[in-house]
């Protein structure tokens, strides 16, 4: 049975990339193709196929040596991109550079990241809102209802197709109601960060802007 991508091996390859390449890999890490497949509209199906093709072409180039050469692109993408592993790893590496100490959970642990100061980080990649209610109510609320840890929930929205990212970035602000909802139901303090990510690196909608905002929220908890 093949193992998942080790964090230290990923970090070594990732840190060799230029900033624009890091942003590009992060953008592609925000998609779970199976999640988009539920939509029947032709335009969405076509965009899904285009994104899937670009992920296959662009993400594996990060791993140019060692055992990753021997692994099929499909297996690598399925186990590390379409899960949230790659997304989680990138956020972890960039937070470490800010001096924020954390650890990657074991497979038996259910959270995404745990900071050394006890803050739990949960990451949700959102392309469509179909299952969002179930995610919040059945997953986050159920998981943390008796937990007194501080929770930082990250909701990340990748640009999909040619949508107007300035308009969409304003629309996602409605998701901040999640913070009020969870704060009323969970024992531990809850913060929510919503971030839109464009395909091409931009100042306000980039990996770097997300990391800046996470650093600010972690320090103000």
N, C-alpha and C positions, 0 to 999 in steps of 0.2 A: 504493500500500500504506500503510495507516494505521500510525502509529508508536505505540510503547508510551507510557504515561504518563511524562512527564519528572519527575524527582525534584524539581527546584526548584519546578515548577508545583504538584505535589502538596503540597509542604511549605507553600506559601503558603496554600492552601485549608485544609489540615489544621489549621494553627495558629490558625485563626479559630474552631475548634470549642470547645465546653465540654468539660470533662474526661469527663463521662458520655457525651457523643457520641463522643469519641475512643475510649473503651473499647468502645462499641457497634460502631463501624466496625472496630476491631481484631478483635472477636469474629467478625464476619461474614467478615473476611479469612482466617480459619482454615479455611475450607471449600473443598474441591475437589469439586463435585457429582459429577463423573464418577467420582471415587474411591468415593463412597458408592453409586453406581448398581449396583455389582456385587452388593449384598446383595438377596436376593429376599424377605425377610420383609416382610409388609404394613405392619407398624408402622414399620419403618425407611423404607420407600418413602414413607409418608405424612409422616413427619418430614422427609425429604429435600425433598419438594415444598413443605412449609411454610417451610423454611429458604431454599430457592431463591426463593420469592416474597418473603420478607422482605429478602433481599439485593438483589433488583431494586428494591424500594421504598425501601430505606434508604441504601444505599451511594452511589448517584449524587447524592444531595442534597448531598454534600460539594462537588461541582463545579457551581457555579451560574452560572458566567460563562465567557466566552471560547469556545474551540473545543470544549470538552467538551459544550456545549449542543447542538452539531450532531451529535454521535456517538450512535448508538443505544445504549440501555442494555445490550442483549444483547452487543454487541461490546465495550463497555467492561468489563463484568463478566467476560466470557470471557477477555479478554487481560490483565486486571489483578488480578482477585480469584481466579479459579479457578487461575491460576498463583499463585506465592507473592509476586508483585511488591508488592502492597499491604501485605501482612504485613511484608515485608522493609523497605519504606519507613518504616512506622510505627516499627519497632524502631530503624532508623537515626536518625530524627528525635529520638526520645526519648533515645537514647544521646548524641547530639550535645549535647543540653541538659545532660547530666551532664559535659560537657567531654571526652568520649571521641571522639577524632578517627578518622574512618574514610572509606572511599570505597566507592561503589557500583561493582560490577564492570562491565566492558564485556560485551557480548553473547557475545563469544568466550571469556570467562572462566567457569569452572565453579563457583566458590564463590559464596556468597550475599552476604557482607560481608567486607571486609578492614580490620582496624584498623591505624592507622599504626605501632603497635608490633609488627606482624607476625602478630598473632593472626588466624586465619581463623575465621569464623563460618559454620556450616551450620545451616539451619532445617528442621525436619521437622514438618509439621502432621499430627496423628494422630487419626482418628476411629475406625478399626478397625485391628486388628493383622495383617490378612491378608498384606500385602506387606512387613511390617516387616523380616523376616529378609533378604529380597532387598535391601531398601534399605541395610541395614547392611553386608552381605557384598559385594554386587555394586557398590554405589555408593560408600559412604564408605570402606570398607577398600581397595577397588581404587584409588580416586582418591588416597588419601593414603599408600599403603604405602611409597612412596619419598620422601615429603615430610617434611622436618624442621620445618615450621611447627607452632606450637602450634595446636591445634584446640579450639574451643568448639562443641559440638553442642547445639542447643536442640531439645528435644522438647516440642511444645505440644499439649495435649489440650483441645479446646473441649467445653463441655457439650453433650450431645446429648439433646434431649427433656427429660423430667422426671426424669432420673436423679438419684440422691442424690449430690450433688457432694462431700460430706464423705467418703463411702465410696469413691467413684471416685478422689478425690485421694490416698487411701492406697494404693489398688491400683496406681496408676501408679508407685509407688516401686520396683516390681520392675524397671522399665526402667533403673534405675541400674546394673544388671549390664552394661549396654552400655559404661559407662566402663571397667570392668575388662577387658572383652573387647577393646576398641580399644586400651587402653593396652599390652596385651601384644603387639599385632600391628603397631602403627604406630611409626615412629621418633620423631615429635614427641609432646610431652606432650599428653594429651587430657583435657578436662573435659566433663561432661554436665550440663545443667540440664533437669529435667523440671518443667513448669508446667501446672497445670490452670487453665482460664479459664472462668468462669461467664458466662452470657448477660447477667445484670444485674450491674453492678459490685459486687464485694465486696472486703473488705480483703485477704484472703489469696489470692484467685483472680482478680486483676485485671491489666490491662496494667501498672499502676504497680508491683505486687509483682514481676512478671517483670523489669522494668527494674532495680529495686533489686537483685535477685538476680544479674542479669547484671553490673551494676556491681561487686558484691562479688567475683564470680568473675574478672572481668577484672583487677581490681587485685591479686588474690592469685595470679595465674598465675606 
